[in-house]
Amino acid sequence: MLENYFAKPSTIDRIRAHWLAPQIERYVEWMQTNGYADRNIISRVPYLCHFADFTERRGTADLNSAAAQVEEFASHWVATYQARAGSKPLRPRHLYEVRNPIRQMLRLALEGRITVKRRQKPYSFVAEAPGFLEYLATERGLSENTVRHYLYSLERLGNYLKRVGLTSLRELSPALLASFVVDTAPGLSRTSRRDICGEVRVFLRFCYRERIVAKDLSAAVEMPQIYGLADVPRSITWDEVRRMLEAVDRRAAPGRRDYAILLLLVTYGLRAHEVARLTLDDIDWKHERLQVPGRKAGHSTAYPLASVVAEALIDYLKHGRPETADRRLFFRNVAPRAPISKHAVSSCVASYLHKAGINVHRAGSHTLRHTCVQRLIDAEFPLKTIGDYVGHRSPASTQIYTKVALASLREVAMGDGEAL
């Protein structure tokens, strides 16, 4: 394996002379399998060799002991680097470039695998209520995705409480919770504020039920007033959709992937996480159907596979999708190879809207979902049909789109009639 990256036999011999040589070679093989560029593999190996020398000089003979010395080695490397660079300030990313390959190599050796998932942040205040997550999943029957939303809201609460010096939920007071609501409001939409407040209230009621706190403080978290049909969904015109699609460079793999993603979003009105979770098994080429499982409330939807979508998917599968045993449909463009996340799907949309010069407030995957629904509204499909098509759980979710037509009529009514 090393022969693929190092031409000189003497270099390979030096690498294999280290006590961590088997782990280094295994990690190199893992990087190759997961699509790392040759230059990145070559640049990481010297760090591993220096770390092997560093631990060997300290008499280290096992991997667990070596893992405990990663930070010490990083500090040693920083001191050495800065001395050679004439005390030139070291950027945090340089330190990460040293730590990350060593940690990955040791994780592969000790655990047998390297997970590419985002690191889950610790929610210290949730730890005081150990049964809360199970309560959400079992008693309330919430999906994994919804539980993650709760964790996001509680992370906001936890960060605020730490900032004001709170160390335990038992120290909570109505005044503190009211201050939290005010503190968390800037930069969030009314709907987001409502969701956070509602989820925090559920958490506080659970804490009272389990006698973790002495009083039910949920009422201290005041819910923002939300009026039905208050906002018109943010959509773009069909001409703008064409401009966005034309902004995609499909000559390379990333563009082929992104083009297929954009078409799926705007054709079927899918959510970002629904696109991210698609697998090869969800495409029925024989019957020309696309199955979207795991929608809200556990529903799934079968769509006819539109020819333009099918062509984009075929182009991506033939010339863009990496070779892997994983059945997921879409993958990251950068190493390590892993399925794309819902955040990347939404960022993809925002990027091409910006590239096409289309200004949309809070641009993302839902912009294309709203656009899909609005096109169906304009084509005078029944609201029930539209709701089923895009996976709305409630007719009210579809009803809001009819306000767009009313808004347009209002503009005409307030004008001077010249346009008519």
C-alpha positions as CSV (number, residue, x, y, z in Angstrom):
1,M,0.0,0.0,0.0
2,L,2.8,2.5,0.9
3,E,4.4,1.8,-2.5
4,N,1.4,3.6,-4.1
5,Y,2.5,6.9,-2.5
6,F,6.2,6.8,-1.9
7,A,8.7,6.1,-4.7
8,K,11.9,5.6,-2.7
9,P,12.3,2.2,-1.0
10,S,14.3,3.9,1.8
11,T,11.3,6.1,2.7
12,I,9.1,3.1,2.9
13,D,11.6,1.2,5.0
14,R,11.8,4.2,7.5
15,I,8.0,4.2,7.8
16,R,7.9,0.4,8.4
17,A,10.6,0.7,11.0
18,H,8.3,2.5,13.4
19,W,6.4,0.6,16.1
20,L,3.1,2.0,14.8
21,A,3.9,0.9,11.2
22,P,0.9,-1.6,11.0
23,Q,-1.5,1.0,12.2
24,I,0.0,3.6,9.8
25,E,-0.4,1.2,6.8
26,R,-4.0,0.3,7.9
27,Y,-4.9,4.0,8.1
28,V,-3.3,4.7,4.7
29,E,-5.5,1.9,3.2
30,W,-8.6,3.4,4.9
31,M,-7.8,6.8,3.5
32,Q,-7.5,5.4,0.0
33,T,-10.7,3.5,0.3
34,N,-12.5,6.6,1.5
35,G,-11.5,8.7,-1.4
36,Y,-8.7,10.9,0.0
37,A,-6.5,12.6,-2.6
38,D,-3.0,11.2,-2.9
39,R,-1.4,14.5,-1.8
40,N,-3.5,14.4,1.4
41,I,-2.5,10.9,2.2
42,I,1.2,11.7,1.6
43,S,1.1,14.8,3.8
44,R,-0.5,12.9,6.7
45,V,2.0,10.1,7.0
46,P,4.9,12.3,8.3
47,Y,2.8,13.4,11.3
48,L,2.1,9.7,12.1
49,C,5.8,8.9,11.9
50,H,6.8,11.8,14.2
51,F,4.1,10.8,16.6
52,A,5.5,7.2,16.6
53,D,9.0,8.5,17.3
54,F,7.6,10.8,20.1
55,T,5.8,8.0,21.9
56,E,8.6,5.5,21.4
57,R,11.1,7.9,23.1
58,R,8.8,7.8,26.1
59,G,8.8,4.1,26.3
60,T,5.2,3.7,25.0
61,A,4.4,0.2,23.9
62,D,0.6,0.1,23.7
63,L,-2.1,2.0,21.7
64,N,-4.1,3.2,24.7
65,S,-1.0,4.8,26.3
66,A,-0.2,6.4,22.9
67,A,-3.7,7.8,22.6
68,A,-3.2,9.6,26.0
69,Q,-0.2,11.4,24.5
70,V,-1.8,13.0,21.4
71,E,-2.2,16.4,23.1
72,E,1.3,16.3,24.6
73,F,2.7,15.6,21.1
74,A,0.7,18.4,19.6
75,S,2.1,20.9,22.1
76,H,5.6,19.6,21.4
77,W,5.0,19.9,17.7
78,V,3.7,23.5,18.1
79,A,6.8,24.5,20.1
80,T,9.1,22.9,17.5
81,Y,7.3,24.5,14.6
82,Q,7.2,28.0,16.1
83,A,11.0,27.8,16.9
84,R,11.7,26.9,13.3
85,A,9.3,29.6,11.9
86,G,10.8,32.3,14.1
87,S,7.9,32.5,16.5
88,K,5.4,32.9,13.7
89,P,1.9,32.6,15.1
90,L,0.4,29.1,14.6
91,R,-3.2,29.0,13.2
92,P,-5.7,26.6,14.8
93,R,-6.2,24.8,11.6
94,H,-2.5,23.8,11.6
95,L,-2.9,22.2,15.0
96,Y,-6.0,20.4,13.7
97,E,-4.0,19.0,10.7
98,V,-1.6,17.4,13.2
99,R,-4.1,16.0,15.7
100,N,-6.8,14.8,13.3
101,P,-4.8,12.1,11.4
102,I,-3.3,10.7,14.6
103,R,-6.7,10.5,16.3
104,Q,-8.2,8.8,13.3
105,M,-5.4,6.3,13.0
106,L,-5.7,5.4,16.7
107,R,-9.5,5.2,16.6
108,L,-9.3,2.9,13.6
109,A,-6.8,0.7,15.5
110,L,-8.6,0.7,18.8
111,E,-12.3,0.7,17.6
112,G,-12.0,-0.9,14.2
113,R,-13.7,2.0,12.4
114,I,-13.8,5.8,12.0
115,T,-17.1,7.5,12.2
116,V,-17.6,10.5,10.1
117,K,-20.7,11.8,12.0
118,R,-20.7,15.2,13.5
119,R,-19.5,15.2,17.1
120,Q,-22.5,15.2,19.4
121,K,-22.2,18.2,21.8
122,P,-22.6,17.4,25.5
123,Y,-25.9,18.6,26.9
124,S,-25.0,18.8,30.6
125,F,-28.5,19.9,31.7
126,V,-30.1,17.0,29.8
127,A,-27.9,14.7,31.8
128,E,-29.7,15.8,34.9
129,A,-32.9,14.3,33.4
130,P,-31.5,11.0,32.1
131,G,-34.9,9.6,31.0
132,F,-36.0,12.6,28.9
133,L,-34.8,11.3,25.5
134,E,-36.4,8.0,26.1
135,Y,-39.6,9.8,27.2
136,L,-39.7,11.7,23.9
137,A,-39.2,8.5,21.8
138,T,-41.4,6.1,23.7
139,E,-44.2,8.0,25.5
140,R,-44.5,10.9,22.9
141,G,-43.6,8.7,19.9
142,L,-41.4,11.4,18.4
143,S,-39.1,10.6,15.4
144,E,-35.3,10.6,15.7
145,N,-35.2,13.8,13.7
146,T,-37.7,15.6,16.0
147,V,-35.7,14.4,19.1
148,R,-32.6,16.1,17.5
149,H,-34.6,19.3,17.3
150,Y,-35.3,19.1,21.1
151,L,-31.6,18.6,21.7
152,Y,-30.9,21.7,19.6
153,S,-33.3,23.8,21.7
154,L,-32.0,22.4,25.0
155,E,-28.4,23.2,23.8
156,R,-29.5,26.8,23.5
157,L,-30.9,26.7,27.0
158,G,-27.8,25.0,28.4
159,N,-25.5,27.5,26.8
160,Y,-27.4,30.4,28.2
161,L,-27.6,29.0,31.7
162,K,-23.8,28.3,31.7
163,R,-23.2,31.9,30.5
164,V,-25.1,33.3,33.5
165,G,-23.3,30.9,35.9
166,L,-26.0,28.3,36.6
167,T,-24.7,24.9,37.5
168,S,-27.9,22.9,38.2
169,L,-31.5,22.8,37.0
170,R,-32.5,23.2,40.6
171,E,-31.3,26.8,40.5
172,L,-33.8,27.7,37.7
173,S,-36.2,30.5,38.3
174,P,-39.1,32.2,36.3
175,A,-36.9,35.3,35.9
176,L,-34.0,33.3,34.4
177,L,-36.3,31.6,32.0
178,A,-38.0,34.8,30.9
179,S,-34.5,36.3,30.3
180,F,-33.6,33.2,28.2
181,V,-36.6,33.8,26.0
182,V,-35.5,37.4,25.4
183,D,-31.9,36.4,24.9
184,T,-32.6,33.7,22.3
185,A,-35.0,35.8,20.2
186,P,-32.6,37.9,18.0
187,G,-31.9,36.3,14.6
188,L,-34.7,33.7,14.8
189,S,-38.0,33.7,13.0
190,R,-41.2,33.6,15.1
191,T,-41.7,30.0,14.2
192,S,-38.2,29.0,15.3
193,R,-38.7,30.9,18.6
194,R,-42.0,29.1,19.1
195,D,-40.5,25.7,18.5
196,I,-37.6,26.4,21.0
197,C,-40.0,27.7,23.7
198,G,-42.4,24.8,23.2
199,E,-39.6,22.2,23.4
200,V,-38.1,23.8,26.5
201,R,-41.6,23.8,28.1
202,V,-41.9,20.1,27.5
203,F,-38.5,19.5,29.1
204,L,-39.4,21.6,32.2
205,R,-42.7,19.7,32.6
206,F,-40.9,16.4,32.4
207,C,-38.4,17.6,35.0
208,Y,-41.2,18.6,37.4
209,R,-43.0,15.2,36.8
210,E,-39.8,13.4,37.7
211,R,-39.2,15.7,40.7
212,I,-35.9,16.9,39.3
213,V,-37.2,20.5,40.0
214,A,-39.5,21.5,42.8
215,K,-42.0,23.5,40.7
216,D,-43.4,23.4,37.2
217,L,-41.7,26.3,35.6
218,S,-42.9,25.7,32.1
219,A,-45.3,28.7,32.2
220,A,-42.4,31.0,32.7
221,V,-41.3,30.3,29.1
222,E,-43.7,32.5,27.3
223,M,-44.7,31.3,23.8
224,P,-44.5,34.0,21.1
225,Q,-47.8,34.8,19.4
226,I,-48.0,33.2,16.0
227,Y,-50.9,34.1,13.7
228,G,-52.2,31.6,11.2
229,L,-51.2,32.4,7.6
230,A,-49.1,35.3,8.9
231,D,-46.3,34.8,6.4
232,V,-46.2,34.0,2.7
233,P,-43.8,31.1,2.0
234,R,-40.6,32.1,0.2
235,S,-40.6,30.7,-3.3
236,I,-39.0,31.7,-6.6
237,T,-40.3,31.9,-10.1
238,W,-39.9,29.1,-12.6
239,D,-37.6,31.3,-14.7
240,E,-35.4,31.7,-11.6
241,V,-35.5,27.9,-11.2
242,R,-34.1,27.6,-14.8
243,R,-31.4,30.2,-14.0
244,M,-30.4,28.3,-10.9
245,L,-30.1,25.0,-12.8
246,E,-28.1,26.7,-15.6
247,A,-25.6,27.9,-12.9
248,V,-24.6,24.2,-12.2
249,D,-21.4,23.1,-14.0
250,R,-22.2,19.4,-14.8
251,R,-18.8,18.7,-16.4
252,A,-17.5,17.3,-13.1
253,A,-18.9,14.9,-10.5
254,P,-19.9,17.6,-7.9
255,G,-22.0,19.4,-10.4
256,R,-23.7,16.2,-11.6
257,R,-24.6,15.4,-8.0
258,D,-25.8,18.9,-7.2
259,Y,-27.9,19.0,-10.4
260,A,-29.7,15.8,-9.4
261,I,-30.3,17.1,-5.9
262,L,-31.8,20.4,-7.1
263,L,-34.1,18.6,-9.5
264,L,-35.4,16.2,-6.8
265,L,-36.1,19.2,-4.5
266,V,-38.0,21.3,-7.0
267,T,-39.8,18.5,-8.8
268,Y,-41.1,16.7,-5.8
269,G,-40.9,19.3,-3.1
270,L,-38.8,17.0,-0.9
271,R,-37.3,18.1,2.4
272,A,-33.5,18.3,2.8
273,H,-33.3,15.2,5.1
274,E,-35.5,13.2,2.7
275,V,-33.0,13.8,-0.1
276,A,-30.1,13.1,2.2
277,R,-31.6,9.7,3.2
278,L,-32.4,8.4,-0.3
279,T,-30.8,5.1,-1.2
280,L,-30.3,3.2,-4.4
281,D,-33.1,0.9,-3.4
282,D,-35.6,3.8,-3.4
283,I,-35.3,4.1,-7.2
284,D,-37.5,1.6,-9.1
285,W,-36.0,1.8,-12.6
286,K,-38.3,-1.0,-14.0
287,H,-41.5,0.7,-13.0
288,E,-40.1,4.3,-13.2
289,R,-40.9,5.2,-9.6
290,L,-39.2,7.0,-6.8
291,Q,-40.0,5.9,-3.2
292,V,-39.5,8.5,-0.4
293,P,-39.6,6.7,2.9
294,G,-39.4,8.0,6.5
295,R,-41.6,11.1,6.0
296,K,-43.3,12.9,8.8
297,A,-45.6,10.7,10.9
298,G,-43.8,7.6,9.4
299,H,-45.4,7.9,6.0
300,S,-43.8,7.2,2.6
301,T,-44.6,8.5,-0.8
302,A,-44.2,6.9,-4.3
303,Y,-43.6,9.3,-7.2
304,P,-43.5,8.7,-10.9
305,L,-39.9,9.2,-11.9
306,A,-39.9,12.2,-14.2
307,S,-37.7,11.8,-17.3
308,V,-35.6,14.9,-16.5
309,V,-34.9,13.6,-13.0
310,A,-34.1,10.1,-14.3
311,E,-31.6,11.5,-16.8
312,A,-29.9,13.6,-14.1
313,L,-29.7,10.6,-11.7
314,I,-28.3,8.3,-14.4
315,D,-25.6,10.8,-15.3
316,Y,-24.7,11.1,-11.6
317,L,-24.7,7.4,-11.0
318,K,-22.5,6.7,-14.1
319,H,-20.1,9.6,-13.8
320,G,-20.4,11.2,-10.4
321,R,-21.2,8.7,-7.6
322,P,-18.2,7.2,-5.9
323,E,-17.7,3.4,-5.9
324,T,-18.8,2.2,-2.5
325,A,-20.8,-0.6,-0.9
326,D,-22.9,2.0,0.9
327,R,-26.4,2.0,-0.6
328,R,-27.0,5.7,0.1
329,L,-27.6,7.8,-3.0
330,F,-25.7,11.0,-2.4
331,F,-22.2,11.4,-0.9
332,R,-19.9,14.2,0.1
333,N,-17.6,15.7,-2.5
334,V,-14.6,15.7,-0.1
335,A,-12.9,13.0,1.9
336,P,-13.6,11.0,3.9
337,R,-16.3,9.6,1.8
338,A,-19.6,9.6,3.6
339,P,-23.3,10.2,2.8
340,I,-24.3,13.8,2.4
341,S,-26.1,15.5,5.4
342,K,-29.3,17.5,5.2
343,H,-27.4,20.6,6.0
344,A,-25.2,20.1,2.9
345,V,-28.4,19.6,0.8
346,S,-29.7,23.0,2.0
347,S,-26.3,24.7,1.6
348,C,-26.2,23.3,-2.0
349,V,-29.4,25.2,-2.8
350,A,-28.3,28.4,-1.2
351,S,-25.0,28.3,-3.1
352,Y,-26.6,28.0,-6.5
353,L,-29.2,30.6,-5.8
354,H,-26.4,33.0,-4.9
355,K,-24.4,32.0,-7.9
356,A,-27.4,32.7,-10.2
357,G,-27.9,36.1,-8.6
358,I,-31.3,35.1,-7.0
359,N,-31.9,36.9,-3.7
360,V,-34.1,35.0,-1.3
361,H,-34.5,35.5,2.4
362,R,-33.2,32.5,4.3
363,A,-32.4,30.6,1.1
364,G,-32.2,26.8,1.4
365,S,-33.9,23.6,0.4
366,H,-37.3,24.8,1.6
367,T,-37.1,27.6,-1.0
368,L,-37.4,24.9,-3.7
369,R,-40.1,23.0,-1.7
370,H,-42.2,26.2,-1.5
371,T,-41.6,26.7,-5.2
372,C,-42.8,23.2,-6.1
373,V,-46.0,23.7,-4.0
374,Q,-46.7,27.2,-5.5
375,R,-46.4,25.8,-9.0
376,L,-49.0,23.2,-8.2
377,I,-51.2,25.9,-6.6
378,D,-50.9,27.9,-9.8
379,A,-51.8,24.9,-11.9
380,E,-55.1,24.7,-9.8
381,F,-54.5,21.2,-8.3
382,P,-56.7,20.5,-5.2
383,L,-55.1,21.4,-1.9
384,K,-55.6,17.8,-0.7
385,T,-53.7,16.5,-3.7
386,I,-50.9,19.0,-3.2
387,G,-50.6,18.2,0.5
388,D,-50.3,14.5,-0.2
389,Y,-47.8,15.1,-3.0
390,V,-45.3,17.0,-0.7
391,G,-46.1,15.0,2.4
392,H,-47.9,17.6,4.5
393,R,-49.4,16.1,7.6
394,S,-52.1,18.9,8.0
395,P,-54.2,20.7,5.4
396,A,-53.3,23.9,7.2
397,S,-49.7,23.5,5.9
398,T,-50.9,23.6,2.4
399,Q,-53.5,26.3,3.0
400,I,-50.9,29.0,3.6
401,Y,-49.8,28.9,0.0
402,T,-53.2,30.2,-1.2
403,K,-52.3,33.5,0.5
404,V,-49.8,34.2,-2.3
405,A,-52.6,34.6,-4.8
406,L,-54.5,36.8,-2.4
407,A,-51.4,39.0,-1.9
408,S,-51.1,39.4,-5.7
409,L,-54.8,40.4,-6.0
410,R,-54.3,42.9,-3.2
411,E,-51.4,44.5,-5.1
412,V,-53.7,44.9,-8.2
413,A,-56.6,46.3,-6.1
414,M,-54.3,48.9,-4.6
415,G,-52.9,50.0,-7.9
416,D,-54.4,52.5,-10.3
417,G,-55.6,49.9,-12.8
418,E,-53.1,50.9,-15.6
419,A,-51.7,47.3,-15.7
420,L,-55.1,46.0,-16.5
